Amino acid sequence: MSIAKVIVDVPTSQTNHSFDYLIPEGLEELITPGVRVSVPFGPRKVMGFVIAVTGKSEFKKLRTIDQVMDMTPVLTTELLDLGRWLADQTVSFYIQAYQAMLPQVLKAKYKKEIESLTEGDLPDHLEKLFAGRAVISFDEFMERKGNYRELLSAIHEGTVQINYIVQSKETIKKVLFIEPDKELYLLEEALVDLPKNAQKQRVILEFFLKNPEPVEKSKLVQKCQTTSSTIQALIDKNLLRKSEKKIYRNPYENTTFKKTSPLPLSNQQQKAITPIWEAIDQTRNEVFLLHGVTGSGKTEVYLQSIEKVLAKGKEAIVLVPEIALTPQMVRRFKGRFGGEVAVLHSALSPGEKFDEWTKIHKKEVKVVVGARSAIFAPFENLGIIIIDEEHETSYKQEEQPRYHAREVAKYRGQFHQCPVVLGSATPLLESFARAKKNVYQLLEMPDRMNEQEMPPVEIVDMREELHQGNRSMFSKRLLEAIRERIAKKEQIVLFLNRRGYSTFVMCRDCGDVMKCPACDIALTFHKSSHQLKCHYCDYQIPMVRNCPSCESDQIRYFGTGTQKVEEALLEAVPEARIVRMDVDTTRKKGAHEKLLNKFQEKQADILLGTQMIAKGLDFENVTLVGVLAVDAMLNLPDFRSSEKTFQLLTQVSGRAGRHKLPGQVILQTYAKEHYAVELASQYDYDQFFLQEMKMRKNFHYPPYFFLTLINVSHPNQLKAMEVTRMISKLLYKHLSDAATILGPTPSPIERINNRYRYQCMVKYRDEPNQRSIIRKILQYYYDEIQKNDLTIQVDFEPYQLM
């Protein structure tokens, strides 16, 4: 008797453990840890993950597994173990952790089909089932009592394969191919026999005599300038045949990648890469922090470390922030490693993501380049994990399971005994502090590759500009520099820290600001659609002419959005050609790439944008970077606001003068004296680190203390407040005296989507029982969470305090 232990897809605390199910006869070989099964659960059937197979159960009466959903495990034993650890670390459900590791498509409903990859080489039983067909449905295989053992060994031998057909038509892309259905000499005979007026058929047959390989129907129509009916006529004569082939959707099929070779390493690169190479050679787990200024050649260090890993027959994961997954980044890896690379990020369609994941799962690639979730790539022989721009907050997942990709990377690095490399020009304070204490090994790359200095930064005090009567958003100095650069045919990057046309709309008579009725947040004006929008709940209304409170028509726009800057810029510098990049202009698929290519090909002088232009971009003709409004970020209610400002300014400044032409940065601010602004203008990370660490120590913030943030939300304000107060009390009672509990307090944005939000925070150095206490609290409120619309979110390493 074989019994499977199954984690079912019912995310509740009562079901957060494995359930025992009988494995039906004939399925014993198929049901192994890591496959998904469909099981009866209560009155319905649900999906579940098999986490173990055993011979005994403490329960007398067991239900039987309904069917197997995978022929080969979708999760490796390592990932099953990782899922358990992840759920414990983030106090989430096991099922949530396992689901987070798989592409979206595998969570949808789908059918399976079996495709034969050979002709006549199958075991008798399967040969009978296929009966000359190339593909049969899995349901038919089950109905006709197919032999699982034979199927499994045919899969391992590579003579058949299983395809998933998602009902949303996302997984498999099929293309119609046309090929000769007769020997070539018979085609030649048919060509001679063709009537004179069948000229179009003649062209097609002549094409196949020269190129007998199968060809896509659409390409054949193009090449022979023919029609579907002409091709069909030749199919009817049994001269040609059509076949459907499954092809991988290739998000980069129209892009050609120029093969690149390893570059000679500079002294500082050689010094940084040697300890990484040693760890690879010795199969040793170590965490390296590669601290290199922008343009110091960190990417080449990554590429040559991966090369060493591939030479040992192992695999590599490279994480890059979503925002920096630019075509430029992909080009570097595809150029060096070609078809060995799979790319995973959010701009791909679900089908493209599934195809890339399938390549990894089938071991067709050795390198994955991707955003946060690529850390779960199902590799079984990892040789290195690299996290580029490790300070980026997008490595933290903001919904359950709330994991940080860095911690998952460290856990996988220990399992595979391989190095983990964290790279950044402005590392997180926590990471740099760990490197200083030798928890991580620090590798420094302080110089730029082309021996050039970092571009000089000029700070312009906007208060002075106001005193001189300049009320525009551009200082005289910046406009002067922009005109100079355009005259020299050089390019400019202008960075603004927000999107939309204008940040908020206010009545000058009564001072009322137009707010979202559901969120207590100022609405943003979007000029293209002439609407006011809430960026939290998507509430939108047409722009108002009169104030809703006092009916005055003195409605004015305040703040600067990207659209507004673009207009003002065209007014001041009419000759400028501008590419604007923000959330609104990059919504459509591929828009990001089109805009960047336009700039790359010098069809524009100025690239104006928000966060998404701060990182990973490398244009040789950019000599001026202007930063318009840095102060918005400095004033956020967040203890990391100075650090984020310093990082951003350093990153943006690094976009100038990366090649032969010298660069310059002009930084406009109302807070000239702030140490984050001052030290960023001097690129002095070490001094910033010392100053910021003092502040963190005084106020008991990371890295001196750990934080846990608990957010409670409910449609009723009193209820939200009451629950938060109760949670604070319970934590106060059960945690040690060394822990500090702050709150309850309203969240910085008190209401979103008609839900009131309150929070409390724990500051601690070491609270080993904290997770089990929080689990008990969540258990205590379980019924209310289920039935009473209460939400409690726990974050053990919060990056979003809003």
C-alpha positions in Angstrom: 0.0 0.0 0.0 1.5 3.3 -1.1 0.4 6.6 0.5 1.1 10.1 -0.7 1.3 13.1 1.7 -0.3 16.0 -0.1 -0.4 19.7 0.7 -3.8 20.8 -0.7 -4.7 24.1 -2.4 -6.9 25.4 0.4 -5.0 28.2 2.0 -6.3 28.2 5.6 -4.6 27.6 8.9 -6.7 24.4 9.5 -5.4 22.9 6.3 -1.8 24.0 6.6 -0.4 20.5 6.9 -0.2 17.4 4.7 -3.1 15.0 4.1 -2.7 11.3 3.5 -4.2 9.8 0.3 -4.0 6.3 -1.2 -2.1 6.0 -4.5 -4.2 4.0 -7.0 -2.7 0.9 -8.6 -0.6 1.6 -11.6 0.2 5.1 -10.5 2.9 4.2 -8.0 5.8 5.0 -10.3 4.3 8.3 -11.4 3.4 9.8 -8.0 6.7 11.0 -6.6 7.4 14.1 -4.4 7.0 17.3 -6.4 4.2 16.3 -8.7 0.8 17.9 -8.6 -2.3 15.7 -8.1 -6.0 16.2 -8.1 -7.6 14.9 -4.9 -11.1 14.7 -3.4 -11.3 17.2 -0.5 -14.7 17.5 1.2 -17.3 17.5 -1.6 -15.0 18.9 -4.2 -11.7 18.1 -6.0 -8.7 20.3 -5.4 -5.1 20.5 -6.7 -2.3 19.5 -4.3 1.5 18.9 -4.2 2.8 15.6 -3.2 5.6 16.2 -0.6 6.4 12.6 0.4 5.4 9.0 -0.4 5.2 6.5 2.5 4.0 3.0 3.2 1.9 3.7 6.3 -0.6 6.1 7.7 -2.1 6.7 11.2 -5.5 7.0 9.7 -7.7 3.9 9.0 -9.9 5.2 6.2 -8.2 7.0 3.3 -9.5 8.5 0.2 -7.8 7.8 -3.2 -5.9 10.3 -5.4 -8.1 11.2 -8.3 -5.5 11.8 -11.0 -1.9 12.9 -11.6 -1.4 16.3 -13.1 2.3 16.0 -14.0 4.4 13.2 -15.5 7.6 14.6 -14.1 7.8 16.6 -10.8 7.4 20.4 -11.2 9.2 21.0 -7.9 12.5 19.4 -7.0 13.1 17.9 -3.6 15.3 21.0 -2.8 12.4 23.3 -3.7 10.0 21.3 -1.6 12.3 21.8 1.4 12.8 25.5 0.5 9.0 25.9 0.4 8.6 24.6 4.0 11.4 26.9 5.2 9.9 29.9 3.3 6.4 29.3 4.8 7.9 29.2 8.3 10.1 32.3 7.8 7.2 34.4 6.4 4.4 32.9 8.5 2.5 32.0 5.4 0.8 28.8 4.2 2.8 26.0 2.6 0.5 26.1 -0.5 1.3 29.8 -0.9 5.0 29.1 -0.8 4.8 26.3 -3.4 2.5 28.3 -5.7 5.0 31.3 -5.6 7.6 29.0 -7.2 5.6 28.2 -10.4 4.6 30.2 -13.4 1.0 31.5 -13.4 0.0 29.2 -16.2 0.4 26.1 -14.0 -2.2 27.5 -11.6 -4.9 27.6 -14.3 -7.0 24.7 -15.5 -5.5 22.9 -18.4 -5.5 19.6 -20.3 -2.5 17.4 -21.1 -1.6 15.8 -24.4 1.0 13.2 -25.2 3.1 13.9 -28.3 5.1 11.2 -30.1 8.6 12.5 -31.1 9.6 9.5 -33.3 8.0 7.3 -36.0 7.5 3.7 -35.2 10.0 3.5 -32.3 7.4 3.3 -29.5 6.6 0.3 -27.3 3.8 -1.8 -28.8 1.2 -0.7 -26.3 1.8 3.0 -27.0 2.1 2.4 -30.8 -1.4 0.9 -30.7 -2.7 3.9 -28.7 -1.2 6.4 -31.1 -2.4 4.5 -34.2 -0.4 6.6 -36.6 -1.3 9.9 -34.9 1.3 12.4 -33.7 -0.6 13.5 -30.6 -3.2 12.0 -28.4 -5.0 13.5 -25.4 -4.0 12.3 -21.9 -7.7 11.7 -21.1 -7.8 9.1 -24.0 -4.6 7.5 -22.6 -6.4 7.1 -19.2 -9.7 5.9 -20.7 -8.0 3.2 -22.7 -6.1 2.1 -19.6 -2.7 3.2 -20.9 0.4 1.7 -19.3 2.0 4.3 -17.1 5.3 2.5 -16.7 5.8 2.3 -20.5 4.8 6.0 -20.8 7.3 7.0 -18.1 10.2 5.2 -19.6 9.3 6.6 -23.1 9.4 10.1 -21.6 12.8 9.4 -20.0 14.1 8.0 -23.4 12.8 11.1 -25.1 10.5 9.3 -27.6 7.4 11.0 -26.3 6.7 14.2 -24.4 3.8 15.7 -22.3 2.4 19.1 -23.4 0.2 21.2 -21.2 -2.7 22.9 -23.0 -4.0 25.7 -20.9 -7.7 26.4 -21.6 -6.8 30.1 -21.7 -4.6 29.1 -24.7 -1.5 30.5 -23.1 0.9 27.6 -22.9 1.5 26.1 -26.3 2.0 28.1 -29.5 1.4 26.0 -32.6 2.5 26.9 -36.1 1.4 25.3 -39.4 4.2 23.9 -41.5 4.1 22.6 -45.1 6.5 19.9 -46.4 6.8 17.5 -49.3 4.6 14.4 -49.0 6.4 12.5 -51.8 10.0 11.6 -52.6 11.8 14.4 -54.5 11.9 12.5 -57.8 8.1 12.1 -57.6 7.8 15.8 -57.1 10.0 16.4 -60.2 7.7 14.0 -62.2 4.6 15.9 -60.9 6.2 19.2 -62.0 6.6 18.0 -65.6 2.9 16.8 -65.6 1.5 20.1 -64.3 -0.8 21.9 -66.8 0.7 25.1 -68.3 -1.9 27.4 -66.5 -0.8 26.1 -63.1 2.0 28.6 -62.8 1.5 29.2 -59.1 1.7 25.5 -58.2 4.9 25.3 -60.3 6.6 28.0 -58.2 5.8 26.1 -55.0 7.0 22.7 -56.3 10.2 24.3 -57.6 10.7 25.9 -54.2 10.5 22.5 -52.4 12.8 20.9 -54.9 15.5 23.4 -53.8 14.5 23.4 -50.1 12.9 20.1 -49.1 12.8 21.0 -45.4 9.4 21.8 -43.7 8.6 25.5 -43.9 6.1 27.7 -42.0 3.0 28.2 -44.1 3.1 32.0 -43.6 6.7 32.1 -44.8 5.9 29.9 -47.8 3.1 32.2 -48.8 5.5 35.2 -48.5 8.4 33.6 -50.4 6.4 32.2 -53.3 3.9 35.1 -53.3 1.1 32.5 -53.4 -2.2 31.9 -51.6 -3.6 29.3 -49.2 -5.8 27.8 -51.9 -2.9 27.1 -54.2 -1.1 25.3 -51.4 -4.3 23.4 -50.6 -4.6 22.2 -54.2 -1.1 20.6 -53.9 -2.1 19.0 -50.6 -5.2 17.6 -52.2 -3.0 16.0 -54.9 -1.0 14.4 -52.1 2.2 16.2 -53.2 2.5 18.3 -50.1 1.3 17.8 -46.5 0.7 20.1 -43.6 1.7 19.5 -40.0 1.3 21.5 -36.8 4.4 22.0 -34.8 4.7 23.3 -31.3 7.2 26.1 -31.0 8.5 28.1 -28.1 7.3 31.6 -28.0 10.5 33.6 -28.2 10.1 37.1 -26.8 13.3 38.0 -28.5 12.7 36.4 -31.9 13.1 39.6 -33.8 16.3 40.5 -31.9 19.7 39.4 -33.1 22.3 39.0 -30.4 25.9 39.7 -31.4 28.2 37.1 -30.0 30.6 38.6 -27.5 33.8 37.2 -26.1 35.2 37.7 -22.6 37.0 41.1 -22.2 40.5 41.4 -20.7 40.0 42.1 -16.9 41.3 45.3 -15.3 43.4 44.9 -12.1 40.4 45.7 -9.9 38.2 43.3 -11.7 40.8 40.6 -11.4 41.2 41.2 -7.7 37.4 41.1 -7.2 36.8 37.9 -9.3 39.7 35.8 -7.9 37.9 35.0 -4.5 34.7 34.2 -6.5 36.5 31.8 -8.8 38.2 30.1 -5.8 34.8 29.5 -4.2 33.5 28.1 -7.5 36.5 25.8 -7.8 36.2 24.6 -4.2 32.4 24.2 -4.3 32.2 26.5 -1.3 29.2 28.5 -0.1 30.2 32.1 0.6 28.3 35.4 0.3 30.3 38.2 -1.5 29.3 41.8 -1.5 30.7 43.4 -4.7 30.8 47.1 -4.1 31.7 48.8 -7.4 30.9 52.3 -8.6 28.5 52.6 -11.6 30.5 51.8 -14.7 33.2 49.9 -12.9 32.6 46.7 -14.9 30.6 44.6 -12.5 28.7 42.9 -15.4 31.9 41.5 -16.9 32.8 40.0 -13.5 29.4 38.3 -13.4 29.8 37.0 -17.0 33.2 35.5 -16.4 32.1 34.0 -13.1 29.2 32.3 -14.9 31.6 31.1 -17.6 33.6 29.3 -15.0 30.4 27.7 -13.6 29.3 26.5 -17.0 32.7 25.0 -17.7 32.1 22.8 -14.6 28.8 21.7 -16.1 26.8 23.7 -13.5 24.0 26.3 -13.7 23.6 30.0 -12.8 20.8 32.3 -11.6 21.2 36.1 -12.2 18.6 38.4 -10.6 18.2 42.0 -11.8 15.6 44.5 -10.6 12.5 44.4 -12.7 13.1 48.0 -13.8 16.7 47.2 -15.0 15.6 44.2 -17.1 16.2 46.3 -20.1 16.9 44.8 -23.5 20.5 46.0 -22.9 20.9 43.7 -19.9 19.4 40.7 -21.8 21.7 41.4 -24.8 24.8 41.2 -22.6 23.9 37.7 -21.3 22.4 36.4 -24.6 25.4 37.7 -26.5 27.8 35.8 -24.3 25.9 32.6 -23.7 23.4 32.5 -26.6 20.8 29.8 -26.4 21.9 28.7 -22.9 19.9 31.7 -21.4 16.3 31.8 -20.3 14.8 35.2 -19.4 12.0 35.6 -16.9 10.3 38.9 -16.1 6.9 40.5 -15.9 6.7 42.1 -19.4 6.5 38.6 -20.9 3.0 37.2 -21.6 2.0 34.2 -19.4 2.6 31.9 -22.4 6.2 33.3 -22.9 6.9 32.9 -19.2 5.7 29.3 -19.3 7.9 28.5 -22.3 11.0 30.0 -20.6 10.2 28.1 -17.4 9.7 24.9 -19.5 13.2 25.3 -21.0 14.7 25.4 -17.4 12.5 22.5 -16.2 13.6 20.4 -19.2 17.3 21.3 -18.6 17.6 23.0 -22.1 19.3 26.1 -20.6 22.0 26.7 -18.0 21.5 30.4 -17.1 18.4 32.2 -15.9 18.3 36.0 -16.0 15.2 37.3 -14.3 13.5 39.4 -11.7 12.7 38.4 -8.2 10.8 35.1 -8.8 13.6 33.7 -11.0 15.3 32.8 -7.7 13.0 29.7 -7.7 14.3 28.4 -11.1 14.1 24.6 -10.9 17.8 24.0 -11.4 19.4 21.0 -9.6 23.1 21.8 -10.0 23.5 25.4 -9.2 27.1 26.8 -9.3 26.5 30.5 -8.6 23.7 33.0 -7.7 24.2 36.7 -8.6 21.9 39.5 -7.4 22.7 42.7 -9.2 21.7 46.1 -7.7 21.2 44.2 -4.4 19.9 47.4 -2.7 16.7 47.4 -4.8 13.5 47.1 -2.8 11.8 45.2 -5.7 13.6 42.1 -4.5 11.1 42.0 -1.6 7.7 40.5 -2.4 4.9 42.6 -1.0 2.3 39.9 -0.8 2.3 36.4 0.8 4.7 34.8 1.0 6.6 38.0 1.8 10.1 36.7 1.0 13.2 38.6 0.2 15.0 37.1 -2.8 18.4 37.7 -1.1 17.5 35.4 1.8 16.2 32.7 -0.6 19.4 33.0 -2.6 21.5 32.5 0.6 19.4 29.4 1.5 19.8 27.9 -1.9 23.5 28.8 -1.9 24.0 26.8 1.3 22.1 23.8 -0.2 24.2 23.8 -3.4 27.4 24.9 -1.7 27.9 27.6 -4.2 28.8 31.3 -4.0 26.2 34.1 -3.8 27.3 37.4 -5.2 25.5 40.6 -4.2 26.5 43.6 -6.4 25.8 47.3 -6.1 27.3 50.8 -6.3 25.2 51.7 -3.2 24.7 48.6 -1.1 22.0 48.4 1.5 23.2 49.6 4.8 22.4 46.2 6.3 24.6 44.4 3.7 27.5 46.8 4.0 27.4 46.4 7.8 27.5 42.6 7.4 30.5 42.9 5.1 32.2 45.1 7.6 31.7 42.4 10.3 33.0 39.8 7.9 29.7 38.0 7.7 29.9 38.7 3.9 33.2 39.0 2.1 33.6 42.5 0.7 35.0 43.0 -2.8 35.7 46.6 -3.8 35.8 48.1 -7.3 36.3 51.9 -6.7 37.2 53.0 -10.2 35.3 53.3 -13.5 36.4 51.1 -16.4 37.4 53.8 -18.9 39.7 55.4 -16.3 37.3 58.3 -16.4 36.3 60.2 -13.3 32.7 60.0 -12.1 30.9 63.0 -13.6 31.0 66.2 -11.5 27.8 67.0 -9.7 26.6 70.6 -9.4 23.9 71.3 -6.8 21.5 74.1 -7.6 19.6 75.6 -4.7 16.0 76.2 -5.9 15.3 78.6 -3.0 17.8 81.0 -4.5 16.1 80.6 -7.9 12.8 81.6 -6.3 14.4 84.7 -4.7 15.6 85.7 -8.1 12.1 85.5 -9.4 12.5 82.2 -11.4 9.3 80.3 -10.7 9.7 77.7 -13.4 10.7 74.1 -12.6 14.1 74.5 -14.4 17.0 76.5 -12.9 18.7 78.9 -15.3 21.9 76.7 -15.0 20.1 73.5 -16.1 18.4 75.2 -19.2 21.7 76.7 -20.2 23.4 73.3 -20.0 20.5 71.6 -21.9 20.8 74.1 -24.8 24.6 73.7 -24.9 24.3 69.9 -25.1 21.7 70.0 -27.9 23.9 72.4 -29.9 26.7 69.9 -29.6 24.4 67.1 -30.7 24.9 65.3 -27.3 22.1 63.7 -25.3 20.5 64.4 -22.0 18.7 62.4 -19.3 16.3 64.2 -17.1 15.0 62.4 -14.0 11.8 63.2 -12.1 10.7 61.3 -9.1 7.0 60.9 -10.0 4.5 60.3 -12.8 1.4 62.0 -14.1 0.9 65.5 -15.2 0.7 67.2 -11.8 0.9 65.8 -8.4 -2.3 67.3 -6.9 -5.1 69.8 -7.6 -6.0 72.4 -5.0 -8.6 75.2 -4.7 -6.7 78.5 -4.0 -9.7 80.0 -2.3 -10.5 77.4 0.4 -7.3 75.4 0.2 -9.2 72.1 -0.4 -7.2 69.4 -2.2 -9.1 67.0 -4.5 -8.9 63.6 -2.7 -9.9 60.1 -3.5 -13.1 59.3 -1.6 -11.9 55.8 -0.9 -8.3 56.4 0.0 -7.7 59.8 1.6 -5.0 60.4 -1.0 -4.6 63.4 -3.3 -5.8 62.6 -6.8 -3.2 63.0 -9.6 -4.1 64.9 -12.7 -3.5 63.1 -16.0 -3.6 65.5 -18.9 -3.8 63.0 -21.8 -7.1 61.7 -20.5 -8.0 64.9 -18.7 -8.8 62.9 -15.6 -8.0 62.9 -11.9 -6.8 59.4 -10.9 -6.0 57.7 -7.6 -2.8 55.7 -7.9 -3.8 53.3 -5.1 -7.4 52.1 -6.0 -7.7 53.3 -9.6 -10.6 55.6 -8.8 -10.9 58.2 -11.5 -13.1 61.2 -12.4 -13.1 63.9 -15.1 -11.1 67.0 -14.2 -13.2 69.4 -12.1 -13.7 73.1 -13.1 -15.1 74.3 -9.8 -14.1 73.4 -6.2 -16.6 70.8 -4.8 -16.3 72.5 -1.4 -16.7 76.2 -2.1 -17.6 76.2 -5.8 -14.8 78.7 -6.6 -13.2 78.4 -10.0 -9.7 79.1 -8.6 -8.6 75.5 -9.2 -4.8 75.2 -9.7 -2.3 72.4 -10.3 0.5 71.9 -7.8 3.7 69.8 -8.1 5.4 68.6 -11.3 4.5 65.5 -13.2 6.4 64.1 -16.2 3.8 65.4 -18.7 3.9 68.9 -17.2 7.8 68.9 -17.3 7.6 67.8 -21.0 5.3 70.7 -21.9 7.4 73.3 -19.9 10.6 71.9 -21.5 9.2 72.3 -25.0 8.2 75.8 -24.2 11.7 76.7 -22.9 13.7 74.7 -25.5 11.4 74.4 -28.6 14.1 72.6 -30.6 14.4 69.7 -28.2 13.2 66.2 -29.3 11.9 64.5 -26.1 11.2 60.8 -25.3 9.1 60.6 -22.2 9.2 57.3 -20.2 6.9 56.8 -17.3 4.2 54.2 -16.3 1.7 55.8 -18.7 3.9 55.7 -21.8 5.3 52.2 -21.2 2.0 50.4 -20.6 1.9 48.6 -24.0 4.0 45.5 -24.5 7.4 46.4 -26.0 6.9 50.1 -25.5 9.8 50.3 -23.1 12.1 48.9 -25.7 10.8 51.1 -28.6 11.4 54.3 -26.6 14.9 53.3 -25.5 15.8 52.3 -29.1 14.6 55.6 -30.4 16.9 57.3 -27.9 19.8 55.0 -28.6 19.5 55.7 -32.3 19.7 59.5 -31.5 16.2 60.2 -32.8 15.7 62.3 -29.6 17.9 64.7 -27.5 16.3 64.2 -24.1 15.1 61.1 -22.2 12.7 62.3 -19.5 11.5 59.8 -17.0 10.8 58.5 -13.6 12.5 55.7 -11.6 12.7 53.4 -14.6 15.5 55.4 -16.3 17.7 55.5 -13.2 19.2 52.1 -13.6 21.0 49.8 -16.0 21.0 52.2 -18.9 24.1 52.8 -20.9 24.2 55.4 -23.7 27.5 56.6 -24.9 26.2 59.9 -26.1 24.7 61.0 -22.8 26.8 63.8 -21.3 24.3 65.6 -19.0 22.0 64.2 -16.3 19.5 66.6 -14.7 17.6 65.7 -11.5 14.5 67.9 -11.1 12.8 67.1 -7.8 14.7 65.1 -5.3 13.0 66.5 -2.2 9.8 64.5 -2.5 11.7 61.4 -1.6 13.6 62.9 1.3 10.3 63.8 3.1 8.6 60.4 3.0 7.6 59.0 6.4 10.2 56.2 6.2 13.5 55.7 8.1 15.1 54.7 4.9 14.2 57.9 3.0 17.8 59.3 3.2 19.3 56.0 2.1 16.9 55.7 -0.8 17.6 59.3 -1.9 21.4 58.7 -1.8 21.1 55.5 -3.8 18.9 57.0 -6.4 21.0 60.1 -6.9 24.2 58.0 -7.2 22.4 55.6 -9.7 21.1 58.5 -11.8 24.4 60.3 -11.8 26.0 57.1 -13.1 24.1 57.4 -16.4 26.4 60.3 -17.5 29.8 60.2 -19.2 30.0 56.4 -19.3 32.1 56.3 -22.5 34.5 58.7 -24.2 32.6 62.0 -23.7 32.9 63.6 -20.3 29.6 63.8 -18.3 28.1 66.3 -15.9 25.2 66.1 -13.4 23.0 69.0 -12.3 20.9 68.4 -9.2 18.1 70.8 -8.3 16.9 70.7 -4.6 15.4 72.8 -1.8 17.4 70.8 0.7 21.0 71.6 -0.3 22.4 71.0 3.2 21.0 67.5 3.7 23.8 65.0 4.1 22.2 62.5 1.6 22.2 65.2 -1.1 25.7 66.5 -0.3 27.4 63.1 0.0 25.7 61.8 -3.1 27.1 64.7 -5.1 30.6 63.6 -3.9 29.9 59.9 -4.5 31.1 59.3 -0.9 29.4 56.1 0.1 31.7 55.4 3.1 31.0 58.8 4.7 27.3 58.4 4.0 27.4 54.9 5.6 29.0 56.3 8.8 26.6 59.2 9.1 23.5 57.1 8.4 24.6 54.3 10.8 24.8 56.9 13.6 21.2 57.9 13.0 20.1 54.3 12.8 21.9 53.5 16.1 20.3 56.4 17.9 16.8 55.6 16.8 17.1 51.8 17.1 16.6 51.0 13.4 18.2 48.2 11.2 20.9 47.1 11.0 21.2 47.5 14.8 17.7 46.2 15.3 15.3 44.0 13.4 11.8 45.2 12.6 8.4 43.4 12.2 5.5 45.4 10.9 1.9 44.3 11.5 -0.8 45.9 9.4 -4.5 45.6 10.2 -7.2 46.8 7.9 -11.0 46.7 8.1 -13.9 48.8 6.6 -14.8 49.9 10.2 -12.2 52.3 11.7 -12.9 51.4 15.3 -12.6 47.7 14.5 -9.2 48.2 12.8 -7.9 50.2 15.7 -9.2 47.8 18.4 -7.6 44.7 16.7 -4.3 46.5 16.4 -4.4 47.5 20.0 -5.1 43.9 21.1 -2.3 42.6 18.9 0.1 45.1 20.5 -1.0 44.0 24.0 -0.5 40.3 23.2 3.0 41.0 21.8 3.9 43.1 24.8 2.8 40.3 27.1 4.5 37.4 25.3 7.7 38.8 23.8 10.8 39.5 26.0 11.3 42.8 27.8 14.1 43.6 25.3 11.6 44.0 22.5 10.0 47.5 21.9 6.4 47.6 20.6 5.3 50.8 18.9 1.7 51.5 18.1 -1.1 51.0 17.5 -1.0 54.0 15.1 -2.8 54.8 11.9 -0.8 53.8 8.8 0.8 56.8 6.9 -2.0 56.4 4.3 -4.9 55.7 6.7 -7.5 54.7 4.2 -7.2 52.8 0.9 -10.1 51.5 -1.0 -12.5 52.3 1.8 -10.5 50.2 4.3 -9.0 51.8 7.4 -5.4 50.8 8.1 -3.6 50.7 11.4 -0.2 49.3 12.3 2.1 48.3 15.1 5.8 47.6 14.9 8.2 45.4 16.9 11.9 46.5 17.2 14.0 43.7 18.5 17.5 42.1 18.5 16.7 38.5 19.2 13.2 37.1 19.6 13.4 33.4 18.8 9.7 32.8 19.8 8.3 35.7 17.8 7.1 33.7 14.8 5.2 31.1 16.9 3.6 33.9 18.9 2.4 35.7 15.7 1.1 32.4 14.3 -1.0 32.0 17.5 -2.3 35.5 17.2 -3.3 34.9 13.5 -4.9 31.6 14.7 -6.8 33.6 17.4 -8.3 36.0 14.7 -8.8 33.2 12.2 -12.6 33.3 12.2 -12.8 37.0 11.9 -10.3 37.0 9.0 -12.5 34.4 7.2 -15.9 35.9 8.0 -15.6 39.5 9.1 -13.5 41.0 6.3 -10.5 41.6 8.6 -7.0 41.6 7.1 -3.8 41.1 9.2 -0.5 41.3 7.3 2.8 40.5 8.9 6.1 41.6 7.4 9.4 40.5 9.0 11.6 42.8 7.0 9.5 45.7 5.9 10.6 47.9 3.0 7.3 49.5 2.5 6.2 51.4 5.6 3.4 53.3 3.8 
